[in-house]
């Protein structure tokens, strides 16, 4: 319950600042704008394709596809000064996805390490 309380407080603080939060939609199919507005921030925490197979290469390719699809769709709905934030697990599968290569190919900007102690 403590984690839920922290999240609820953070949501209330965002709303008090005038932030509109959207969640629970398929970002790979996001070919829309909410109320005709572009998004200033798109945050995708710990994406996972859900392919729970024992084949490492299949896991890597399915997660690479998911992350690339979300990035490509996000570029369509992101404001010109907008930002995408992805938090990825530091595990072998996501290291093998090589997100930095996707970012370079799409001409996006930067990869920074996730530091849980800051949250």
C-alpha positions as CSV (number, residue, x, y, z in Angstrom):
1,X,0.0,0.0,0.0
2,X,2.9,2.3,0.7
3,X,4.0,2.3,-3.0
4,X,0.4,3.0,-4.0
5,X,0.3,6.0,-1.6
6,X,3.5,7.4,-3.0
7,X,2.2,7.1,-6.6
8,X,-1.2,8.6,-5.6
9,X,0.6,11.6,-4.0
10,X,2.8,12.1,-7.1
11,X,-0.3,12.0,-9.4
12,X,-2.1,14.6,-7.2
13,X,1.0,16.8,-7.3
14,X,1.2,16.6,-11.1
15,X,-2.5,17.4,-11.4
16,X,-2.1,20.4,-9.1
17,X,0.6,21.7,-11.5
18,X,-1.9,21.4,-14.4
19,X,-0.4,18.2,-15.9
20,X,-2.7,15.8,-17.6
21,X,-1.7,12.2,-17.2
22,X,-2.8,9.4,-19.7
23,X,-2.1,5.7,-19.2
24,X,-3.2,2.2,-20.1
25,X,-3.2,2.6,-23.8
26,X,-1.2,0.7,-26.5
27,X,1.6,3.1,-27.4
28,X,2.6,1.0,-30.4
29,X,-0.8,1.9,-31.9
30,X,-0.8,5.6,-30.8
31,X,-1.6,7.4,-34.0
32,X,-3.7,10.1,-32.3
33,X,-3.4,13.2,-30.2
34,X,-5.4,13.8,-27.1
35,X,-7.7,16.7,-27.6
36,X,-5.7,17.5,-30.8
37,X,-2.7,18.3,-28.6
38,X,0.8,16.8,-28.9
39,X,2.4,15.3,-25.9
40,X,5.3,17.2,-24.2
41,X,6.5,14.1,-22.4
42,X,6.1,10.4,-23.1
43,X,7.3,8.1,-20.3
44,X,7.5,4.3,-20.7
45,X,8.7,2.6,-17.6
46,X,10.3,-0.8,-17.9
47,X,8.8,-2.0,-21.2
48,X,8.6,-5.7,-21.8
49,X,7.1,-7.4,-24.8
50,X,5.7,-10.2,-22.7
51,X,7.3,-12.9,-24.7
52,X,8.3,-15.3,-22.0
53,X,10.0,-17.9,-24.1
54,X,13.3,-19.6,-23.2
55,X,14.9,-18.4,-26.5
56,X,17.1,-15.4,-25.6
57,X,17.3,-14.2,-29.2
58,X,13.4,-14.2,-29.5
59,X,13.2,-12.1,-26.3
60,X,15.7,-9.7,-27.6
61,X,14.1,-9.2,-31.0
62,X,10.6,-8.9,-29.6
63,X,11.7,-6.2,-27.1
64,X,13.7,-4.4,-29.7
65,X,10.6,-4.4,-32.0
66,X,8.4,-3.1,-29.1
67,X,10.8,-0.3,-28.1
68,X,11.4,0.8,-31.7
69,X,7.6,0.7,-32.5
70,X,6.8,2.9,-29.4
71,X,9.6,5.3,-30.3
72,X,8.4,5.6,-33.9
73,X,4.8,6.1,-32.9
74,X,5.8,8.6,-30.2
75,X,7.6,10.7,-32.7
76,X,4.3,11.2,-34.5
77,X,2.5,12.5,-31.4
78,X,5.3,14.3,-29.6
79,X,5.4,18.1,-29.4
80,X,8.4,19.7,-31.3
81,X,10.0,20.4,-27.9
82,X,8.8,17.1,-26.4
83,X,10.8,14.4,-24.7
84,X,10.6,10.6,-24.5
85,X,11.7,8.8,-21.4
86,X,12.2,5.0,-21.2
87,X,13.3,3.3,-18.0
88,X,14.9,-0.1,-18.9
89,X,16.0,-2.9,-16.7
90,X,19.7,-3.4,-16.6
91,X,19.5,-7.1,-17.4
92,X,21.1,-9.2,-20.3
93,X,18.0,-9.1,-22.5
94,X,17.8,-5.3,-22.5
95,X,21.5,-4.9,-22.8
96,X,21.3,-7.0,-25.9
97,X,18.4,-4.9,-27.3
98,X,21.0,-2.1,-27.7
99,X,18.6,0.8,-27.3
100,X,21.4,3.3,-28.1
101,X,21.5,1.8,-31.6
102,X,17.8,2.4,-32.1
103,X,18.1,5.9,-30.8
104,X,21.0,6.7,-33.1
105,X,19.1,5.3,-36.1
106,X,16.1,7.3,-35.3
107,X,18.3,10.4,-34.7
108,X,17.1,10.8,-31.1
109,X,19.4,12.3,-28.6
110,X,20.7,10.4,-25.6
111,X,20.7,7.4,-23.3
112,X,21.3,7.9,-19.6
113,X,21.5,5.3,-16.9
114,X,18.5,4.8,-14.6
115,X,19.5,5.5,-11.0
116,X,16.9,4.0,-8.7
117,X,18.4,5.9,-5.7
118,X,17.1,9.1,-7.2
119,X,13.5,8.0,-7.1
